[in-house]
Amino acid sequence: MWGSMPLNVAGARADHVCAYARRHRDQTVIVVAPRFFARLPETAGTDGDIWQDTCIEPESSYGEKWYNMLSGERLAITSGKGAPHLRLNRLLSHFPLALLANAPE
């Protein structure tokens, strides 16, 4: 049985993102979708950095390597400052949605 869990979103544009994970046995998928574009400041994105420091923070038990099924990119969790995270600037750089599946090691 699949179970859903909302993911923590942190950063300046956290209110503009919906993210959740679904897990079944050892398979996890993460869905990331932007929202409320009309509420973003007019200057947002003029420098190509619309999401600023915004990131999702998946649980470490979900895995560290991910495959974006919509863009074909392979991504890795960043473990720098604070909680392990995936930055939205990277996740949404090629397509306005992200559908991630945990990638084999």
Backbone torsions as a table, in degrees:
resi	resn	phi	psi	omega
1	MET	NA	135.4	178.5
2	TRP	-80.3	142.5	174.6
3	GLY	-125.8	140.5	-179.8
4	SER	-104.0	147.8	177.6
5	MET	-146.0	125.3	175.6
6	PRO	-65.5	146.2	178.6
7	LEU	-102.1	147.3	175.1
8	ASN	-69.7	133.9	174.8
9	VAL	-118.9	129.0	-178.0
10	ALA	-123.6	156.3	175.0
11	GLY	116.7	-179.9	-173.0
12	ALA	-61.6	-31.7	-177.0
13	ARG	-112.1	26.1	-177.3
14	ALA	-57.0	-33.6	179.7
15	ASP	-69.8	-10.8	-176.9
16	HIS	-101.5	17.4	-176.3
17	VAL	-137.2	138.7	172.0
18	CYS	-117.1	126.1	-178.9
19	ALA	-142.0	136.1	175.7
20	TYR	-149.1	161.1	178.0
21	ALA	-117.0	147.9	172.2
22	ARG	-124.4	134.7	-175.4
23	ARG	-131.0	138.8	174.8
24	HIS	-142.7	114.0	-176.1
25	ARG	54.4	-118.0	-178.3
26	ASP	-100.3	8.3	179.0
27	GLN	-102.9	130.7	177.6
28	THR	-128.5	137.9	170.6
29	VAL	-123.2	146.2	178.2
30	ILE	-123.5	132.2	177.2
31	VAL	-111.9	130.8	178.8
32	VAL	-128.7	123.9	-179.7
33	ALA	-135.7	131.0	175.6
34	PRO	-75.3	158.8	177.8
35	ARG	-151.1	165.2	176.4
36	PHE	58.1	43.5	178.7
37	PHE	-58.3	-35.9	-177.8
38	ALA	-63.4	-21.7	-179.4
39	ARG	-87.3	-6.5	178.1
40	LEU	-72.1	144.1	177.5
41	PRO	-58.7	149.2	-179.2
42	GLU	-58.0	-28.6	-177.8
43	THR	-84.6	-7.6	-178.8
44	ALA	-61.3	129.2	175.3
45	GLY	88.2	-2.0	-179.7
46	THR	-66.1	-22.7	177.6
47	ASP	-103.5	12.1	-180.0
48	GLY	79.8	9.6	-176.3
49	ASP	-121.3	54.3	-175.1
50	ILE	-58.4	-33.5	-174.7
51	TRP	-90.9	-5.8	179.5
52	GLN	49.6	-121.2	-177.5
53	ASP	-96.6	12.1	-175.1
54	THR	-66.7	136.4	-179.1
55	CYS	-151.3	159.0	171.4
56	ILE	-99.6	152.8	-177.2
57	GLU	-125.1	82.1	178.5
58	PRO	-71.2	152.2	176.8
59	GLU	-62.5	142.9	-179.7
60	SER	-62.7	-25.1	180.0
61	SER	-68.7	-14.2	178.8
62	TYR	-75.2	-20.5	-178.4
63	GLY	118.0	166.7	-177.1
64	GLU	-106.8	-20.3	-176.8
65	LYS	-114.4	137.0	-174.4
66	TRP	-133.6	153.2	175.9
67	TYR	-120.7	122.6	178.0
68	ASN	-84.2	110.1	-174.5
69	MET	-69.8	-15.5	179.9
70	LEU	-93.5	-32.4	-177.7
71	SER	-107.7	-16.5	-178.6
72	GLY	83.9	1.9	-178.7
73	GLU	-76.9	151.0	169.4
74	ARG	-105.3	133.2	-175.6
75	LEU	-129.0	155.8	176.4
76	ALA	-129.0	145.9	176.2
77	ILE	-63.7	136.8	174.7
78	THR	-94.9	129.1	-176.6
79	SER	-110.1	22.1	-179.3
80	GLY	-61.4	-132.7	-178.2
81	LYS	-60.5	131.6	175.4
82	GLY	76.3	-151.2	-176.4
83	ALA	-71.7	152.3	173.3
84	PRO	-56.8	139.3	-173.4
85	HIS	-153.4	166.6	172.1
86	LEU	-125.1	122.5	-178.0
87	ARG	-78.3	137.5	-179.6
88	LEU	-66.5	-32.2	176.8
89	ASN	-54.8	-37.5	179.0
90	ARG	-79.6	-45.1	-177.0
91	LEU	-61.4	-39.9	-173.2
92	LEU	-107.8	21.6	-177.0
93	SER	-74.1	-24.8	-177.1
94	HIS	-112.9	-16.3	-176.3
95	PHE	-155.1	144.4	-173.4
96	PRO	-75.5	-0.3	175.6
97	LEU	-132.8	160.1	174.9
98	ALA	-132.9	135.6	173.9
99	LEU	-127.7	103.5	-173.8
100	LEU	-103.9	140.3	172.7
101	ALA	-122.7	142.6	179.5
102	ASN	-65.9	130.2	-174.9
103	ALA	-91.1	147.7	176.7
104	PRO	-64.2	147.3	-179.0
105	GLU	-66.8	NA	NA
